[in-house]
Amino acid sequence: METRTYSYFPGCTLKNKAADLDMYARASAQALGFTLQEIPDWQCCGGVYPLAKDEIATKLSSVRALADAEKAGQDLVTLCSACHNVIKQVNNDMLNDDNFIFKANTYLKPDGIEYHGGTKVLHFLEVLRDVVGWDNVKKAVKKPLTGKKIGAYYGCLLLRPGKVMQMDDPENPQILEDFIKAIGAEPVIYAQRNECCGAYTMFEDKSIPQERSQKILANAQDMGADVLITACPLCRYNLIKNKAESSLDIIYFTELLAQALDVKEVK
């Protein structure tokens, strides 16, 4: 197994409400032979990628994080689906949008930063798949989750826009199902696994995430899932908030990984 250190952008939510997503990832990484080295003095990515072409300021924190990773000579790893989406899309801008490249570097020049998209942005799941390898994850498992029927909930942000994120097929993803197999459990395929939970519409109309979340949960349960796993704190919040009569547990994928690797007792 390859031993490697990655620059790591945790994001705001992983420092409070989603601390388990972060904590179990760090412990699991160590067990699998790689280290997440938190970027010093990182700033919030904004949580949402701005679609306005003339929006510069809210993307600069992502550029700083990317430049820090490049300076360290490391790939940049994220966990939160929203953070990953924002940083990956901003990195794409810094590779392909000449106007944005010029303006961002002009803003950051007084800080001694010049960046042109040289950092590779990886989600933790991509490190497991593409660097560690599923076979090696399986070999490292000490307590396989045999008998568990687990539904993968992708949501929107891990997979879309597909041409930029390039993590998996946005219509028929497999990365979380392969993860579930690697830890010894049985993946449950259900139609709603890559549909939106309602996301930030909860701030304007709570009926939207309520309807969408309950549809997701009902579909997963009908197909035989006992547990849903996700990498998105906002998705988890909406699903738990709108569970209604559903008996499904909704947890971060890193918690199950830590359990299978027998490093769960890290609190």
N, C-alpha and C positions, 0 to 999 in steps of 0.2 A: 504494500500500500504506500502511495506517495505521501511523503511528509512535506507540508507546505504551509506557509503563512499567507493569509489574505487580509487586505484592508477590509474593514467591516463598518458598514453604516447601519446602526440599529434603528434609528428613527425615534421620534418622540414617544409613540404609544408603547414601544417595547421597554421604555423606562418607567412605565406605570401600569396601565390597565392590561397590557399584554406582556408582562414580565416573564411569564412562563414560556412564551414563544422564544424569547431571547435566552433565558437561563438553560433550558433543555438543549437548545442548539449548541451553545458553547460547550456544554458537558459532552454532548454526542460527538462534536467535532474532535475534541481531544481523544475520545475513545477510538475514533476512526483515523487518527493520525494527522489532522490538520488543525490550524489555529486561526481564530478570528481575532484580529488585532484592531480594536476599535480606533477609528480615526479621531485624533484629538480635536477638540473644539468644533465638532460638526454642528451644523445648524439645521433646523427643520426644512425638509424638502418642499413643504407646502401641502403635501398630501394629495394634490390634484395637479395633473399636467395642464397648464394653461394653453388653450387652443389659439388664442390671439397671437398672430405673428409678431406683433410689436411689443409683446409682453416680455420684458427682459429681467427686471429686478427679482421677481419671484423664482427665477430659474438659477440665479447666481449661487445659491447655497449648494445646489447639485453640482455645478461646475467646480466649485471649491473642493468638494469631496472627491470628485473625479481627478482633479489636479493633485490632490494630496496622495491619492493612491498611485498615480503615475510617478510622482516624486519618490515614493517608497519602492517603486519597481514591482508593484503587486497588482493583481486583479482585485476588483472591488466586489464584495459579496454583500447581498441584502437578504432580508427575511420577510419583512412586511410587504404584502402584495402592492400596496399603494406606493410605498417608497421605491420599490423595484421598478414599478411602472414609470414613475416620474423621472428617476435617475437614468433609466435606460432610454427614455424618449429624449431627455435633454442631451445625453451623449450622442444620440443620433443627430440632433440639431448641430452639435459641435463638430460633426463629421461632414454634414451635407448642406447646411444653411449658411452661406457666406455672409449674409447680412447679420445673422445672429452671432456668428463666430467673431466678426469684427466688433460688434457692440459689446458682447460679453467680455472679450479680452481688453477692450478699452476701459470698461468699468473696473476690471480687476488688476489692471496694470500697476496702480499705486501700491497694491499688496504684493507685487512681485510675481503675479500669476499670469502665465500664458498657456493656454490649453487648446489642443486641436483634436480631441476625440481619441487619444491614444490608449485610454484605459478600457480593459475588457470588463464588462458588467455581468456578473453571474448571480443568479438566485441560488440559495443554499441547496435547493433540490437539484440544480444543474451540477453543482459540485459533486453531489452524491452520485448522480448518473454518469457524468462525463469525466470526472477525475478519479473519484474513489472506485466507482463501478458497482453495479447492483450485486454482482457475485461477491465482491469483497464486503459489501454491507451485510449480505447474508451470512458470510463466514464469521463476521464480528458479532452477530446476534447470539446472545447467551440465554435469553428467555423468549423464544419465538411465540408470537401471539396466535398460536394455533386455535382454530375454532372461531376467531373473531371475524365478523362480517362487517367490513368497513366501506363506507361510501366516501369517495373523494369529492369534496366540493371545491371547484376551481374558482367560481365567480368570473368576473370580467377581466380583472386587471393583470393577472398572470399571463394571459393568453393574447390579449388584444391591445393595440393593433398588431395583427399577426406578423406583418412584414418587418416591424420594428422589434417586437419582443422576441420572436424566433425561439421560443422555448419549446413549443410543441404545436401540433395541429390544433387550431382553435376550435374546430368542429368535432374532432375526435381525439382528444388528448389522452396520453397514456402514462405520463411521468408519475403521477400520484398513484395510479393503479400498480405500476411497476414497483414503486416504493412499498406499497402495501404487501405485495408478494414477497419482497425482500425481507420484510420483518416477520414473515410467517403467517400472515393473515390472508383472508379471502376478500378480494375487491368486489364491490357490488356496483354494477353499471346501472345507471338510471338516467333518464332523459334530461333532467334538470341540472345536472352536475356542472354545466358551464353557462348557466343562465344567471342573470343579475339578481341579487337579493334586494335591490332597491337602493342600496348605497346611501348617498347623502340626501336622497329625497325624504329621509326621515325627519329632516329639519323643516320641511315645508308641508308634507302631507304624510302622516304616519300610516295611512291606509295603504300606501304603495308598498313599502317594505313588509307590512303585515301580510298583505295578499301574496306577494312574491315569495316571502320566506316560508309561509305555510304550505305553499304549493311545492317548494323544493323539499321540505321535510316530509310531506305526505308521500311524494313520489319515491324518495329514498327508503322510507319505511315500508311502503308497499312492495318494493323490490327486495326486501329482506335485510336491509342494513340495521346493525345494532348501534353503530357509531358513525358520525360524520367527522372528517378531518379537514382542516383548512389552513392556509398560510396568511389569511387576511383578518386582522383584528376587527375591522368594520363589518365584514361578513359574519364573523362569529357573534358580534354584538347583535346584529339584526336577527340572526337565526335564534339566538337564545331569548331575546326580547319577545319574539313572536312565536315561541314554541307551542303555545296553546296546549293541546292535548297530546302532543308528540312526546314519546318516551326516549327519543334519540339523545345520546350524549353528543355534544359538539365540542371538540377539543382541537388544539393545535397539533399538527403532524409531528412536531419536534418532541412533544410529550410521549407519544407512542414510540418514537425512535429511541428516546432515552430509556423507556421501559424495556424495550426489546434488547437494548445494549447493556441493560442492568446498571444504568447510571442515573436512574430517576431520582434517587434520594439525594438531591443536590441543594435543597433549601437549607 
